Amino acid sequence: MFEIYREADYGRRYRVVYFTELNEHNKEQEISRAMAGEHFYDGFIAERHKEQAKRVIAEAVRRLNAGERFDAAQLEAGLAEIERE
């Protein structure tokens, strides 16, 4: 499971957190940061498509932080295409 959110602090950058990859040292901090931020998109990644999906998600976050017009439907379409492969 993952979530893309926009930071609540001064920077207002978009970030992604992969909840299944958190450990005891960073779990509470990362979840708190995500909960304080503005939700953009969340979902699940199939293990067999994990690396491809992470690339699609990273590109979405990059585009959002660059100020490009990019919405959740575009991300969903990119992830759905991976699932069809």
N, C-alpha and C positions, 0 to 999 in steps of 0.2 A: 504494500500500500504506500502511496505517495501523496503529497500535497504540494501544489504550487501556490505561493502566497506572496503578498507584497508586504514588505517590512513596515512596521508601525512607526519606526524611528525617523530621524531626519533624512536618511538616505533614500527611503521609500523604494528600495531595489526589490526586484522579484527574486525569490529563492525557491528552491525545491528541497523537500525533506523526504527521505525514504525511511519511513517508520520501521520497516522490517530490518534495516541495517543499523539501527541505533543500538548502542550498548549501554551498560549501566553508568558509564562515566558521562555520557552526553545526552542521554534520553530525556531527562527532565528539562534541561535547558533548551534543547531543540524543539520539544513539544510546546513549551511555554512561548518560544519565539513565534512558532507557527500560529498558535492560538491568539496571540496578541496582534498578528498581522491581518491583512485583508485577504480573504479567501479568493483564489482565482479558479483552481481546478483541483480535483482529487480523483484518484482511481487506483486500480489494481493492475499489476503487471504479471503476465504469465512468465514463469521461470524460463521457459524455452525461448522467449523473445526479450528477455530482460535487457541485454546489452543494446539491441536495436532500439528498444523503447526508451532507454536512457539517453541515447543519442538524439532521438526526436524531442524528448523533454528538454534536454540541454539546449537544443537549437531554439525551442520555443522561449525559454527563459532568456537566452541571448537576445532574441528579437524584441521581447518585451522591454528589456533593459535598454535597448537601443532606441526605444520610443516608437517602434514600428506598430502599425495597426495590426493587431493579432488577437483573435478571440478564442474562446474555449472550443467552439465548434471546429476551428481549424486544427487545433491540437487533437481533438477527438478523432477527426478524420485521419490524421497522420498515424495515430495509434491503432485505429481500426484497420488500416491498410496492412500494418505489420501482422495483425492477428490473422488476416486472410492468407498470409504466405505459408 
